[in-house]
Amino acid sequence: MLITQSVLSALTLEADASPRRRKNRNFHASSDAPAHRLLNALEPDSYVRPHCHKDASKDETIIALRGRFGVVFFDAAGAVIEHAVIAPAGECVGVDIEHGSFHSIVALEGGSVFFECKAGPYAALSPDELAPWAPAEGDGAVPAYLAKLRALFA
């Protein structure tokens, strides 16, 4: 499959219509595949709860294809220890995230899409991989927390 601008645009439309304001397009055949390769479209009001992957095989790599993203790294108590903008034409175009690192990503522009690669098989995040200091998806505190994250890139 060719990854064309029209593929990115179609995925962006799906993300825009999604209640979670994001949408994946998987290239791997199943959630059991040994390597997961996917496009991920995020809109600016999509919330990716800070989390880490404890499994040593679950490092992940993200490359921006369209738009701009803010990547945030946290310590175990929730303090921001590093943040960066990734964009296709920016100084930083992607990020390699080591397992065990608490992180989140925010879309800084509508229509933003990144490519992601990580080891399979798919495993839902366990409770101890979700940041206890960040609101759960759907919590009333999410809009304020997301605004705080986005303000890091203002």
Secondary structure, DSSP 8 states (H G I E B T S, - for coil): ----HHHHHHHHHHHHHSTTSEEEEE-SSSTT-SEEEEEEEE-TT-----B---STT--EEEEEEES-EEEEEE-TTS-EEEEEEE-TTSS--EEEE-TT-EEEEEESSTTEEEEEEEESS-----GGGB-TTS--TT-TTHHHHHHHHHHTT-
